[in-house]
Amino acid sequence: MDTGGLLSKILSAPVGKVVDLLGQTLNCKIKLNIIEQNSTSLHKFVRKVTISANGLPLIKAHVKFDSSVLPEIILDELLQKKHGIGEILTHNNINVVREVISVNHIDANSATREYTILKDGIVWFTILEDIRLGSFGSNNNSR
């Protein structure tokens, strides 16, 4: 498998399409798991998420959001902790823009990326991802 090519596809995928892209490309079950979501202050939250293929974590993400800037319908779905942000936005037909802050290629199979998701110029989410594809298909993908 060309994990370098897959990494490029992940980095260029539209907001909310990474899980679909992985499922189609890897032809396996992809699972998004919300590990935890906690309030850090009155309106500030942090959500930890993993995206796995065949039980192996490929992407670990830390998502920060401010509940005071989000529409109630989005906040309600986030607080249920059942769906990923991209799925929630897509389901509610909300168009957003990703603004990449940084991408650090560790090697051809891994990278970190930090970006914001904006709606009408307002930051809704700040996301830091750790993408590790180098060991996909083996029993050791825990770097």
N, C-alpha and C positions, 0 to 999 in steps of 0.2 A: 504494500500500500504506500502511496506517495503521501506521507504525512505532511511534508512541506507544502504540497499543493492544497491539502485539506486545511492547513493552517491559514493559507492565503484566502481560501473560500470563507472560512469562519470570520476572518478579520474584515472581509468586504460584504458580508451578509447584511441585509437590511434589518432594522430593529424588529425583533419578534420572529425572525426566521431562522435562527441558529439551530433550534431543535429540529425543525423540519429539514433543514439542510443536512444535518448530521444523519438523520434517519434515512434520507434518500441516498446519501453518499455511502454510508457504511452498511446500509441494508440490514439494520438490526434495530432492536428496541432501544429507544433513547428515553431516559428518565430524568426529569427535572425534579430535584428534591429540595424543598425549603428546609434547611437545617435548623435555623432559628430566626426569629425576628423579635427585636427588642426595642423599646423606647429608650433613648439616651437622654432626653429632656422632654419638655412639654409637647413639642410638635416634631421632634427629630427622632427618626427611626433608623436602625441598621438591620438589614436582612442578609443572611448568609445562605447561598444557594450552591448546589452542585448539579452539573449535567453529566450524566454517565451513559456509557454504551456498554451493553453486556456486563453491567455491574462495575465497570472500571471508570473512575472519575476522569473526565477529560477537561472539564472547566470548573473552576471554583471561583465564585464571585461574591464580592461584598457590595451591597447596594445601600446607599444612603438616600433618604428622602425626608422632606419636610411636609408633614400632613397639612399645614396651613395653606399650601399653594395648590393642592390637588383637589379636583372635583370630588364631591362626596361619593359618587358611584365608583370611582377608581379607588378611593381610600377604603370604602367598604370591602371591595374585593381583595385589596392588599391585606387588610386585617384578618380576613378569613384564612389566609396562608395556604390556599389551595392551588394557586396558579402563578406562573411566572409573569413578570412585568410585561414582556412582549405579548404574551397571550392575552393578558387583560386589556392592553391597549388595542390590539387587533380586534378582539371581541367587541369592543365598544366603538370601533371605527374611528379611532383617534390617531391622526397623523402627527408624527413627531419628527424631530431632527436629531441625529446623533452628532455631537461635536467631540472629536477625539482630542484628548489632552495629551496623551503620550502612548506610544507603542514601543516596547523594548523587546526586540528579538533576542532570545537567549541562545537559540540555535535554530536549525531548520525545522525542528519539531515542537518548539515551545516559545511562548511569548507572554508578556504581561501587557495589558491594555487598560488605560483609564479613559473614561469618556463620560460625558453628560448627555442626558436625554432632555431635550427642550421642547416646549410647546409654546408657540407664539413668543419666543425669546426668553421664556421663564424656565429656569432649571427645575425639572420635576425629579430627576434621579441623577445621582453620581455613582458610577459603577467602576469597580476595579476588578479585572478578571485575571486569573492565572490559568493559561491554556497550556496543557501538557499532553501531547499526542505521541511522544517518542516511544512509549511502551505499549501503545494500543495493540491489542492482540496477544499480549503476554500476560502473565500473572503479576507483573510488577509495574504499576502505573501510579505509584504513590509519592513521587518526588515532591 
